[in-house]
Amino acid sequence: MSLSARIALAFFLATAQLPAAFALDNAPASVVQGLVQFSSDEGLARLARSTAKVDFPALANQFEPQSNAAFCGPTSAAIVLNAVRGRSSDLPRDRSRLRRQDLR
């Protein structure tokens, strides 16, 4: 893709108007009630039981809260880019919420 096409696409995406419905975060009550906070005892117990937690410590330090549903993509991109940058050994690590067995 040519440079001018990339610039035009970037400009279009930056100025595109999204419908207001994308910015609303109106999850049904049944979905909200089924969520478990990570910092709760149940949330930590689920993490301990999980077999897919290998990358969790590296990504947990890079977590960015999502202000509404329309920001899912940019927030996910920020987490991934922070995690890639976060591999630097000179950055501080906060593992205070993790137990020793969670790091395995």
C-alpha angles and dihedrals in degrees: 000000000000123000093247091052090051092050091048091049092048091049092048093050092046094051101035113121113230120208113261090242090072091061095053119096101199104150115177115259091243091060094046092050091053094057121102121206113240093226093054121099090250091050092052091045090053090050091050091052094046121108092197099064101104094110096036099098092051093047098040092067090054097051116138120189117239112232095201142347094269091065097058094108098045092044092050090048091051091052093049094046091047090050092052090049089042093070088083110114094219094065119096119251125213110204095152093116094050128086121220093253091053090065093062 
